[in-house]
Amino acid sequence: MKVVFLEEVEGTARTGDVKNVSGGFARNYLLPRKLAAPATPHYIDVATQKATKEARRQGKLDEDAQRLAPQVEGKEITIEVRVGDQNKMFGSVTARDVAEKLIEVTKIDLEHRQVDLKQPIREIGDHNVKVKLTRNVVANVVVHILPIGGIAAAEEAAAAAAKAQAQAPADSNEGESELEASAEGDATDFETEESDEEEIAGVEGE
């Protein structure tokens, strides 16, 4: 079925586009929601006017975004996260987290939908992220994901934990050695006492 799109349908068409679509898609989705209409001269004219108006609006948005782009392009932000063994993150960093940090740093109002993250960040390190100021204006930022307190603090904590774990068996062995030494000492004392008693008995017998 040939239709003209009255609104943009992301991933399918923009306002004013004329396309052939399946009848079911048109009848069950596009037409009831007034996203498209049959491609008659009347509806094509309506869609063309809407497309012209949308293009002017988009041009104004792009113009404003171009002025803001230098404040975002190349910006580096740092987000600290909790980590466990081997600097493995607890949880993840989402587009909303990145947007909130960018707003804090740039003072520019952004929505999390403008942060182009295919999936949340789950690894410590540096990540290049695209920010869509508009559909036509994109800025690139660097997101540094660090453990709370920094890499050095995390490594120091990990080293301390490893050291404590390594010392635990050694301390246990030392305790056992002390017990063994004590037992040996008691046995020696007992043997000495027996020897003394035998000598005394020998003297008395004489």
Disulfide bonds with the S-S distance in Angstrom:
none
